[in-house]
Amino acid sequence: MNNYNQSNNLDCINSEFSLFKKNSLAKRITSILAGAAIGTLAATHAYAQEDQAQPQAEESENFQLEEVIITGIRHSYTSALDRKREAGTMMDSIVAEDISEFPDKNIGEALQRISGIQLERDMGEGTSVSVRGVESGLVRVELNGVTAMGMGGSRSVDFRDMASELVKSIDVYKGSEARLTEGGVGGTIQINTRKPNEFDENFLSINGEAQYNTMIDEVMPKYNLTGVYKVTDKFGVLVNITGSEVHTMLNGLRNTNWQKYHDVDMDPNKTSIDQLYADYSSQQECMNAGLDAAGETACLEQWYEYSPSTPRYSIWGREEDRLSANIELQYQLTDHWSFDVSYTDSSRHKVATDRNFQVEVGSAFNLDSAVVDGDKNVVQFVTNGVNAAGTPIGATIRNRTLNFDWDQEREVMHAGFDYINDNWKIDGYIARSSTFEDIDSRDTQSAQNNVGGIVVTQVGELPEIDFTDAYIINQNDENDTFDTFNYNDGTQYTSLDRFKYSPYQNEASENIAQVDLIYSPEDSFFKAYRTGFIATDQDFANNSWGYNLMQTVGNPYTVDGETRVWTQDDHEAVLVDNRFATDMFFRDYDLDVDVIESYMAIDTDPYLNTLLERSGYSSAEAARGNLQPIDSRYNINVQTQSAYVQADFETDIGSMILRGNFGVRVARTETASEGFTRIRVLVEQTDESGNPIYGPNGEDLAGVEDPDDPRAFEGRQTVEEDFVDVLPSLNLTLEMMEGLEAYVGVAKVMARPNINDLNINADCTLRDYPLAVDQMTPNTCTAGNPDLDPYRATQGEVALTWYPNDASILSAAYFVKDITSYIFGAETQQDVDFFNDGTVWDVRQQVNKEGITTKGFEIQASTFFDFLPGFLSNTGAKANYTYITADNVDDFNPLTGEQMPLRGQSENSYNLEAFYEDESWSIKLAYNYRDEFYSRVFDGLPVFVDASGYIDGKIAYTLNENLKFYVDARNLGREVKLETSGPGRTNDLQWSGRAFSLGFTYRM
């Protein structure tokens, strides 16, 4: 049997210097079980563990070692609880078998099983996670201690980049210690990969899997190869490779958004209240108040009903090739010195195609045909309205295809050492973490304006779109309905032929150097003194380009100085033969709404080639290499240095044991933001002699732009800032009796702003003329905010935990997080020295606010029912529940004026797991639920994601110690993603199918 020795090296070192030394944790794991797949892809690697039992005294006072074998699910749960008990602060863990025994295909989906974790999903896959209701960008993620960076200037990590097969364990720190690197206001997630010297001999695992999604008629392969070669018993090499083809699809039925266009029901009661005009009791008062045009419209809209702006069908597909690889070399030079070098690469290449067939209605519907429900929503109308001038208008039908060639890569290079003797442990590393993202975005579309006769009806809060009586409106004769419109007739789309090209790149890197020292005195109240230092140098760069070609039948355009007219023949050549029929819409999901089965979608490449050719342009003109970069690109550098001191202690209080730690971390951050700045200078109007020009009554006039003024500027500019944070922490655990512990922890934590938020990107106007001085008109800027303070919070929690045995837990925790600095959306700040040069501006930008408090509680329980008779003794269960609320959120519902919850935070979430395992069979069923949550603001309205619950399951059969087969399934309950903007206002229903996998794992 192959041996996997988890007690070697770092795991042993961590145990030796652990704050919590318990007999129940003194087990020495020395051999691998059948099923120990160290990288097996399908997540079904089962590690066999051999535990050295504690000596048992006999009457003869002789001691005997008893070998206990712990396998599979039991081992994974027991190991996770051991890690939790050993932690110096509030923490939960998952070990490799826990991940591999679930149908979780990435780390994010595995993390959703932990209390306090809430998972975001995209096209059915788990992406990023929040911790205790704090958004994903404020959660620090580390891979073997090295920062895992987000894509595109975000600090949020997309866990689809990380295959679960790379992982040995995941630790989620919800509390804080001084030794933990700053950056996790929500928490810190530490991902640990396997190391070669954890194996006693050579090891090879091969996994193959076939995946199937009910939305896609194809089988997608996935594989994993994990090999360990022991050059000597002290020098090992590990290679772990996971590759897969992942094809996903989304069918969407959408209203897109709801807006106020008309007062349909003429109800004297308001639909909603605008706080600026709340005192106006009738529309007549609004019209008689002398408001400007914008003010009068906003006042009147209080009586307008909500109607869907853009009912549409969406078919979005992703065809991805994913590859995750890890190579690690580890050398135990002496009993005291160990060295390791590793390289981890995760890459994703995907071809994304988003097809949208949409009815852009806006205000163009017939008021007489409109039906309003009890929630003040327009739930039925016909698209033949009139504009303010009384001209007949209709909807715009748009046939749009977006294509993306999308490459992403994440690399982590790490070289480290460990030194350990009886009293000292020193470890350190140098590393580089980087991400690269290149998105080649192409948008092709054709449209037809003024289409009347389309009936849109909300059926069960979903749009039903009836094209039976559709026609192209004759704006000179509203009674002319004879020009019928067939949405699949390409000759009728005469309003637009368009190609928009928007490629962009994002790069991020972080160079890191860290060293930590631990001194463990003997026979002392203080069990360990810790100190350490880390320095990082982060660089972020963005670049983007743009090209836009638009043609409309009958409109002139110029090519090489020649004026041409876009003709009907041109249009038909571009569109008619360059389309294809889409697959059946919602083919494996039953809607209570009639939908079109298919439509003729644009085929991008031939459409584009013909559009360029008929326009008289060379394809080289739209080639990426010939485009000029867009001004909004940025380069940002962030340098950090932080150091800490921490003391761990343990003492007896009567029959109880008190243990804990206290310390402080000091972190310095320096930022340099380089971005595009435009400063326009408006000066007094003068005549040719330089004399001021006045109005007819001698009054001062508005200023005019002087591009030659020395203060005018257009180009790149850099703004530098720095700040220091002091982060104390205290953690106390009282073991009141064996297995029963009370915990209290307090700490200050911080996280740096998202890189996008630090982009200077300023457009400013300096007003230097008499009228501006007289009227006290300020200088103004619209900009990013390189001067943003970090997110900062003071947190505390108490917990009571009972471990009835090594494999069971019952725990409850209450937590509070006072977020003293938080970054909100754009607001105008007055008298800001934006460029640090003494000139003050009124700047509209993102700002820091304070006062948010999140609080809640967690309950978790798990056990094995080995006390039950028969096969029931092989069963077990696990459950957790989290309740979270947030107070004083400075964000208000534009519909009601009520305070909003914290974005991304579900009030209730829970997990239920049940399992069965014997020598041959392993069965697991898992259910994950989260409440509705506030997602974002779109076109002035809040967007909520509806409550959802996902059921996943897996069955595995172990033929022998070398070979295992399994089948798993995800989303057995056929859950959809549903977005709304209030009662009766569905924005979006997304269905991404169910996923099934069939696979095997062979190890030798």
N, C-alpha and C positions, 0 to 999 in steps of 0.2 A: 504494500500500500504506500502511496506517496505521502510524505509527511509535510505538513504545513505548521510551522512552529510559531504561534502568535506571541509567545512569551519572549522571543528574541528581540534584541536591539531596542528600537525606540519604544515599543510597547512595554518591554521590561523596564526600560529607563523611566518611562512615565510612571509605571507602577511603583518603582523604588522611591521616587520622590513625591509620590502622591500624598496629598494632604490627608486623605481618608484611608487609613490602613485597617482592613477588616479581614477577619479570618475567612469569611465567606468569599472574599476576593483573592485569596492567596492561591487559588487553583492555578496550576501551571499547565497550560495547554500545549501539548507536544505532538499531536498527530492529526493528520487530516482525515476526515471521514469520507466515505464514499459519497460523491456528489459535490466535492469541493471544487467548484469551477471558478478559477480566479479571474476570469474575465469573460466567462461564458456569456454569450450575447444575450440570449433570451431572458436573461435575468434569472436563470434557474440553477445557479451554481450553489451546491450545498456543501458546506465545509464540515468535515468530520473533525471533532475536537476530542482530545484525550485529556482529562483533568486528573491531576494528582490530588487525591483526597487528603484531608487533614489527618494526621496520625490519631488513631483511636487507642486509648489506653486499655489494656487488658488486665486481668487480675494478676498476671505474672509481670506486669509493668513492661512487657515487650510491646513494640510498636510494629504495625504492619501497614504497608502502603496498599491502598485499594484503588484500582484503575476504574474510573467512571467515564463512559463514553456518552457525550451529549451531542445530539445530531439535529440538523435541519432547523425547523421553525423554533423549536425550544431553545436551541443554542443561540439563534439570532436574537430572540427576545431577551434571553438571560444576559447576553453580552451587552445589549442596549441598556438594560437596567443597571448592570455593573458600571457602565460608563457614567450613567446619570448619578449614581451614588458617589463615584469618585470625583465628580466635578466640584470645583470651588465656588460655583455660582449656579443659578437656575439654568438647567440645560436638559435637552432631550436628544436622543441619538437613534440612528438607524445603522445597523451593520449590514455587511454585504449580502448575507443570506436573506435578510428581511427585504432588501431591494429585489433580489433575484427571484424570490418566491412569489412576488406580485407580478401582474402583467404590466408593470410600469416600464415604459420604454426610455424614459429619461429621468434625470435627477429631480426635476421639478415635480413630476408625477409621484415619485417616491416621497418627497417632502410633504405632500398634502396629507399624509397619514399622521403627521405630528400635530398635537394640539396647538392652537394659536397660529397655525400656518393656513393661509388662504391662497389658493392657486388661481392664476389667470390662465385662460385657454384661448387658443387661436386655431381655428379650423379643426377643432376637436382635440388638439394636442396641448398638454400643459406647457406653459412658457415660463413666466416669472412668478415669484411668490412674495406676499407681504407677511410680516411677522407681527402678531398682535395688532393688526389693523393699520400698521404703518407701511406706507407704500414701498414697493420693491426697490426703488432707487435709494432708499435709506437703509437698506439691508446690506451689510458687508459680506461678500462672498470670497472665500479663500480656497485655493487649490494647493494642498500641501504647504499652507502658510503664506502663499503668494497671492496677491490680489488677482481675482478673476474680473476682468474689465468688461464693461458693457459695450455695445455697438452704438455708433452714431452719436457719440458725445453723451450718452446716457450712462448712469452708474447702475442701471438695472440690468441684471444678467439674465439672458435668455437661456434656460436650461436645456433647450433642444440641442444646443451645441455640445452637450456633455452626455455621452452614452452612459447608462447606469452600470455597464460592465466594467468601466474603469475604476469603480469605487470599492474600497474596503469598508469605509465607514463615513457617516456624515454626522457631525455634531452641530446642533442648533443652540447657540447661547442666547438666551432671552434676558438674563441678567448680565452683569459686567464685572470684570476684574481689571486692575491696572495693567496686567500683563497682556490683555487683549488689545490688538491694534485698533485705534480709533476708526470710526467710519460707519458704525452700526447703531443708528438711533433706534431702529426697529429691533435689531439683533445682529448676530454674527453667525454665518453658516460656514463651517469648516469642512471641506471635502478632502478626504484622505485616500490616496491610492495605495495599492499593495506594493510591497518591497520584496526583492528577491531573497534576502536572507531570512525572511519569515518562512521559507521553505527549507526542509532538511535535505532534499534531493531534487533531481531534475523532475520537471512536471510539464505536461502538455494537456491542454484542453481545447477541444474543437466543438464549435456550436454552429448549427445551421438552422435557419428558420424561414418559413414561407409566410408572408403576411398578406392579408386580404381585407379590403375595405368595401363595404356594401355599395358605395357610390361609384366604384371604379372596377371595370371588368378586366382585372389583371392581377397576377400574383407577384408580389414584390419580395425579393430575396434580402436576407440579412444574415451576417455571419460574424463570428468572433473567433479569434485565435489567441490563446494565451500560452506562452511558453516560458519556462524558467530553466536556465542552465547554470548549474553550480560548478564553476571552475574549480573552486576548492570549497571546503566547508565554511570559509570566511569571505569568499568572493562569489557573488552571484549576478546574473543578468536576467532581467525580466522584460519580455516584450508582450504587449497587449494591443491587439488591433481589432477594431469593430467597424464594419462597413455595412451600408444598407442603402437600398433604394426606397425612398419614402414618397409616395404619391398621395396627396390629399386633395379633397374637393369640398367646396362649399356651395350649396344652393341657398340663395337668399331671396326672400319675399319682403319687400321694403316699402314703407312710406317715406323713408329717409329722414324727414323732419316735419314738424308741424309749425305753421306760422299763422299770424293774424292778417287777413286780407280784407274782410268785409264784415259788416254787421248784418247777419243773415236773418236772425229771428226777431230783431227790433225789440228785444227785451230791455226794459229800462234798468234792470239790474246788471251790474258789471260782470264781465267774464272773469277778470282778474284786476288787481289794483297795482297801478304804478305809483310808487311812493312819492314821486315828484308831483303827481297830479291827483293825489288821493282826495283832495278837498273838492274837486269838481264833481257835482252830483248828476250832471246830464251832459249829453253831447252838445247841446246848444250852449251851455256854459263854456265849454272848450272853444267853440267857434267864436264866442263873443268876448273872449278874454284878451284878445290882442296878442296871442302867442305867435312866435315865428312859425314857419311852415313845419319844421321838424317837431317843435313842441306841440303844435296843434294835432299833428298826426299821432304822436305818442299819447296824447290825452284821449283822443277818440278811440284809439286801439283798446282801451280798457273795456269797451263794449263789443269788440270784434270777437268772433268765434275762431277756434283753431281749425285749420284744414291742412290735409297732407300736401306737402310741397312737391314731392317727386316720387310717386308710386313707380316701382321698378322691379325687374327681375335681374338677379345676379347669378352668374356661374363663374366661380373663381377656382382655379386649379393651381397646384404646386407639384412639380416633378423635381425631386431632390435626389442628389447623390451625397451621402454623408459618410465621412470617414473620421474616426477618432483613433488615435494611436498614442501609445505611451511606451517609452523605453527607459529603463532604470538600471543603473549599475550601483552596487553597494559593496563596500569593502570594509571588513572588520580588521583593521590593521593590527591592533592589539586588544587586550581585554578592556582597555580604556578608550581607545580611539576608533571611531567609525566614520567613513566618508561615503557620500552618495552623490550621484549625478543623474539628472533625469531630464527628459524632453517630452513634452506633451503637445500634441497638435490635434485640433478639431477643425474640420473644414466642412463647409456646406456649399454645394453648387446647386442652384435651383433655377428652373425656368418657370416663372410665374405668369399666368394668363388670367386677367380679370375681364370678364365679358359682362356688360351691363346694357340692358334694354329698358329705357326709362321714358316715362311720361312726365315732362317738366310742366306742371300745371301753374304753380304760383297763384296769381289772382284771376287767371283766365278760366273761370267757371261761371255758369249761369245761376244767378241768385234764385230765380224762380224754381230751378230744379234741385236746389240744395236742401238737404235734410240735416237737422241738428239734433243730437242726442242730449240726454240729461246732464252730461258733463261738459256741455258747451263745445262739442266737437262736431265739425261738418263730416258726416259719415256717408253722404252720397251726393254726387253732383254730376253734371254733364259739362264737357270742356268746350262750351261756346259762350264766352263772356264778352264784355265790352271794356275798353279802357276809359281813361278820364275824358278823352275827347269824343267818346261815344262810338269809336270805331270797333267793329267786331274783331275779337282776338280769340285764339285757341291755344292749345298746349303745343309744346315742342317735343317731337319724338326724336330721341337720340339713340343711335346704334353705336356703341362705343366698345373698343377693345384696348386694354392696356397690357403690354408685354414687358416683362422685366427679366433680364439676365442678371442673376443675383449671386454674387460670390461673397462668402464670409469665411474668415479664418481666425482662429484663436491659437496662440502659441504661448507656452510657458517653459522657460529654461531655468534650471535650478541646480546649484552646486552647493552642498552643505557638509557640515561636519558635526560630530558629537564627541564630547569628552566626558567621561564619568569615572569617578572613583568613590571611595566610601562617603565622602562629604560634599563633593563638588560635582556639579553638572554644568557644562558649558556647551552651548550649541549656537550655530550661526549659519548664515547662507548668503550668497549673492544670487540674484535672479533677475530675469527679464520677462515681463508679461506684456503681450501685445495683441491687438485685434486689428483686422483690416476688413473693410466692407466696400464693395464696388457694386453699384446698382445702375444698370443700363436701362433706363426707363423710356419706353416708346408708347405714345398715346395716339391711336387712330380713331376717327369718328366721323360719321355722317349724320345729318339731322334734317328734319323738315319742320318748319314753323307753322303756327296757326292751323293746327288740326283740331277740328270740332267733332262733336258727336260721340266722343269717348265717354263711357259711363264708368265712374269709379265708385265702388260701394265697399264699405267696411263690413266684412262678414266675419263675425267672431274676432273683431279688432285687427283683421288682416285685409289687405286691399284685393279686391276682385276687379280686374280691368277688362272691360268689354269693348272690343273694337268693331263690333258688328255694324254699327251705323257711322263709323268714322268717315270724315270727309275733310278736304282742304278748304278752309274758309275763303270765300270771295269777300274781301274787305270792302268792296264797293256795293255788295248786295248780300245782306245778312240772310236772306231767304234762299240763296243759292246753295243747295246741298248736293249738287249733282257730281261734283269732282270727288268721287269716293277715294278713300285712302286704304290701301292694303299694306300693312306694316312689313310684309315680306317682299313687296315690289320695290326693287332698288331704283327704278326710274323715278320714283316719287320723292326721293330725298334730295331736294334741290337747294336747301338752305345752307348747307355747310359740308365741305370736304376738308378734313384737317389732319395734320400730323404735328404732334408736339414731342420734341425730343428733350429729355431732362436727365442726363446722366450725372451721377455724383459719386464721390468717394469720401470715406471717413477712415482715418487712421488714429490709433491710440497706442501708446506704449508707456510702460513704467519700469524703470530700473530701480532695484531694491537692494539694500544691504542691511542685514539685521544680525544682532548678536544678543544672546540672553545668558545670564549667569544665575545659578541657584546654589546656595550654600545651605546644607542641611546639618545643623548642629546635633550633637548627641545629648540625650537626656535634658531637653530644654523645653520650656513653654513654647518657644518659637520652633516650629518644625522645619521651616524653610525661609530663607531670605532670598528675594528675587530682585533682579534689576536687569535692564536691557535697553537697547537703543535701536531705532530703525530710521533710515533715511531713504526717501524716494524722490525720483525725478520723473514727472509725468509730462508727456507731450501729446497734444491732441491737434489734429489738422483736418480741415474739411475743404473740399473743392467741388465745384459744381459748374455745369455748362448748360446752355439752353439754345434751342432752335424751334421756331414755330412757323408753320406754313398753313394758311387758311385760304380756302377758295369757296366762292358762292356763285351759283349760276347767274350770269348776267352782270357780274361785277368786274371792273377793269383791274389789271395789275401790271406791273412793269418788270420786264426781264431784259437785262443788258441794254437799258435805255429804250426798249421797245414796249409800247403799250398794247396789251392783249386783253381779251374778254374771255372769262371762263364760261364755256358753253354747256348745254345739256349733253352734247356728245362727249365732252370731256368728263363730265360727272359720271355718265353711264359707263364709260370705259374704266373709270377708277373703281366704281363700286359693284356694278351688277355681276360681273364674273369673278370677283375676288371675295367671295363669301362661301360659307359652308353652313350646313344645318347642325345646330347644337344637339347634344344628347338630350334625352327626355328630361324635362324639368321635374325635380322632386320625384324621381322614379321609384325610390324605395321608402318614401315617407308619405303617409296619408294626411293630406290637408283637408280641411272642411271648406276650402275655397277653390273655385274653378280657376285654373291657371293655363296659360298656353303650354302646349307640349314641347314646342321647340321653336326656334326662330333662326333666320339666316344671319349669322354673326360675321363680322369683318375678319378676314384672314390677313393679318398684318403685313407680312413681307410682300406679297404681290400687290396688295393695296398701296403700300408705300412706294414701291418701285414705279407703279403706273402713275401715281399722283405726282411724283417728281418729274417723270418723263413728260406727262401731258402739260405740266406747268412750265416746262422748258428749263428745268434745273438739273444739274448733274448731281448724282448721288454723293459726289465728293463734297458738295457744299454742306450737306447735312452730316458729314462724317465727323465723328467725335474729335479726331485730331485737328480738325480745322476750326473748331469752335473756341470762342474766347471765354475764359472763366467768368462766372457771375460774381459781382462785387461782394456778395454776402458771405463769401468763404471766410474762415477764421483759422487762426493758429493760437493755441493757448498752452502755456506752460505752468505747471503746478509743482512746486517743490515743498516737501514736508520733512520735518525732523521731529521725532518724538522720543522721549525717554520716560522710564517709570521706575519706581521702587515699590515693592510689595512684601509683606510679611505674612506667612501662614502660621497659624498657631493651633494648639489643641491642649485641653486641660480637662480634668475631672471636676465635676460639681456634684459632690455626693456620689450617687450611683449613676449620674448622667455624665455624658461627654459633650463638651462644647468645643467646637472647632470652627475655623473660619479664616478670613484674610482681610487685610486692609492695605490700602496703598493709594498712590496718586500717579497720574500720567500727565505729562506736559507735552502739548503738541503745538508746533509752529507751522504755519502755512504761508507760502509766498506765491502769488499768482501774477502772471503777465499775460494780458489778453490783447492780441493783435487782430484787428478787424477793419472793416471798411467804414470810413467816416466821411460824411459830406456836411460841410458848414457853409451855408449861404448867408451872405451879409446884405442886409437891407439898409440903405442909407437915404438921406434926404434927397429929394428931387432938385436938380439944379439945371440952369440953362447952360449954353455953350461957354459963358464967361465964368461959370462956377457960382453964379448967384442963385439963392434959393428960389424955388417956384412955389407960389401960394395958390390957394383956391380963389374963386371969384369973389368971395367975401373976406379974403385975407387969411383964410384959415390954413393951418398946416395940412399937408397932404400925406398920404400913405407913402411908405418908403419904397424904393426900387432896388433891385438886386445889382450889386457891383461885383462882378466876377473878378475884377482886378484888385479888390481890397486885399491888403496883406493878411487879413484875418480869415479870408475865405480859404477853404481847404477841401480837397477831394482826393482821397487816397487812403493808404493804410496808416493806422495809428495804434499805438500800444499804451495801455493803462496798467499800472502795477499797483498791487495792494498786498498787505500782509496782516496776519492776526495770530494771536496766541490763545490757546485754550488750556485750562487747568481742570483735570478730570479726576476727582477723588472717587473712591469706591470702598464699600464695606459689605462683607458677606458673613453671616453667622448661621451656624447650624447646631441645634441642640438635639442630641440623641437622648430622648427621654427614657427609652427602654429599647431593647434590641429590636431593630426593624421599624421603630417609630421615631420620626424626625420632624422637628419644627425648624423652619428656615425664615430668615429675614435678610433682605439685601437692599442697599441704596447706592446710587451711583449717578454721576454726571456723564453724559455721552454726547457725541457730536458726529455729524456727517457733512462732508463738503458739498457745495451746490453741484448740480448737473453742469457739465461743461457747456452745453448749449446756452444755459442761463448766463454764463460769464462772457459770452460773445459780445463785444462792444457794439458793432453794427449800428452806428449812430447816424441819424439824419436830423440835422440841427439848423435852426434859423436864428441868427443874431440880428437884433433890431436896434439900429443906431440912427434914429431920426427923431425930430422933435415931437411928432404926434405920438410915437411910442412912449416917449418920456412923459408927456402930459397925461396920457391915458394909463400909464404904468403897465404897458404891455410887456410881458416878460420875454426874454430869450427862451426858445423852446427846443426840445429834442424828443425824438422817439428813438429808443435805443435799448440795447441789452443792458445788463448791469454787472460789470466786472467788479463792482464794490460790494457785492452781496456777502453778507455774513453767512457762516455755516448754519445748518440746522443744529439746534442745541436743545437738550432736554435733561431734566432731572427725573429719575425714575426710582421707584421703590416697589417692593412686593413682599408678601408673606405667604408661606406655604406650609401645609401639614401633609406629610407623606408616610404611608405605612407600607412596608415590604413584608407581607406575610411569609414569603419564602423567596428563594433566589429568582424565581420566574414569575412573580406576581407583584402587583403594585396597586395601591389605591391612593390617589393624591388629589389635593385641592389647593389652588393658588389664587390669590387676589393681587392685582397689579395696578399701579398708577404711573402714568408718564406725563409729566408737565413739560410740554414743548415750548420752551421759552423763546425760541427763534424758529420761524417757519417761513418758507418762501411761497408767496402767492402770485397771482396773475398781475397783469400790467395795471399800474395806477400812476397818477401824476404826482411827483414829488417836487416841492418848490425849493428854490434857492440851493440847488445842488452844484458844488464845484466839480463838475463831471470830469473835466480833463486835468484836474489838479493844477490849474494855472491861474486861479483867482477869479475867473469869469464864472458867474453863476447862471444856472438855467432852471427852467421848469421842465423836468424830464419825465416822460411817460415810459415806465419800465417796470419789470418785476421788482418786488420789494419784500423786505423782511417784515414779518409781523410776529406777534407773540400772544400767548394766552391760551392756546389749545391744551386741553387735558384729555387724555384717553385713559380709560380705566375699564376693568373687567375682571373676569375670573375664568379659570380653567379647571376642569375635572377630568381625570383620566383613570382608567382601571384596565387591568389585563390579568389573565390567569390561565392555567392549564387545568382541565378537569380530570386530572389523573386519579382523583379519589372516587370517580364514578365507575360503575361496573362495565365490563365488556368493552365493546368498541368505543363507548363514550369516553373511556379513559384516554383515548387518543385525540380528543377534541380540545379546543380552547377558544377564547374570545378576547377581544380587545376593543375598547371604546374610549372616546374622549369627546368633550364638549367645551366650546369656548364662547363666552359672551363678552362683547366689546361695545363701548359707547364712547363718544367724544363730545366734550363741552366746549363752548366759546369758539367754535369754528367761525372765522370771519369770512363766511361764504354764504350767500343767501339765494334762495330760490327766486328766480326772476318772475315766476308765475304768482307766487303767494307772499313773497317777502319773508318767509319763514327761514330760520337758520338751517343750513344743510349739514348732513353728516360729513365726516372726513372722507375724502375721495378714496375709493378702493376698499372701504371698510364695511364688511358685513357684520351685522349685529350678532347673529347666531351662526355657528358652524359646528359640525360634528362629524366624526368618523365611526363606523361600525365595521368590525372585522370578525369573521368566524372561520375556523380552520379545522381540518382533520389531517392527521399524519400518522402513518405506520411505516413499517420497513419498506413497503412497496409503493404506497399511494400517498400523495399529498394533494389536498384540496383546499383552496382558499376562495373566499368571497368577501369583497370589500365594498362599502358604500361610503361615498363622500358627499356631504351636503354643505352648502353655504347660502345664506340669505341674499335677498336683493341688496345691491350696493350702488352707490352713486359713482358713475364712471368719469364723466367729463361734461363740459358745456359745448353744445354744437349749435351754431347760429342763434345764440342767445337763450337756448333752452337747456335745462339739465337733462342728461341722459342717464338712465338707470339700467343696470343689467339685472334681469329677473332672477329670482331664486332658482337654484338648480341642484340636482342630485345625480351622481354618476355611480353606476354599479359595474364593477369589474370582477372578473373571476379567472381562476386558473386551476387546471388539473394536471398533475405530473405523475408519471409511472416510472419507477426505478427498476430496470430489468436486472441489473447487477451493479457492482461497485464501479463499473466503467461506463455504463450506458443508461441514459435517462431520456424519456420522451415526454412531451407536454403539449397541451393545447391551452390557449388563453383567449379571453374575450374582453373587450372594453366597450363601455356604454351599452350594456345589455338593456338598460331601461329606455333607450331611444331618446335621450335628452337632447334638447335644442338650446341654442343661445338666443335669448329674447331680450331686445332692448326697447325701452319705453321712455316717454317724456310726460308721464302723468296718467291719470285715470282715463282709460279708453284710447290712449294715444300710443299705439305700437309703432316704433320706428323700424324695427328690423327683426326678422326671424331667420336664423341661420341653422341649417342642417348639414352636418358633416359626416353622417353615417355611423355605422358600427364597425369596429375593427376586430379581426380574428387572426390568430397566429398558430401555426403548427410547427413544432421544432424538436430537435434532439440535442443532447450534449454528450460528447464522448471524451473521456479523459483517460490518460495512461501515465 
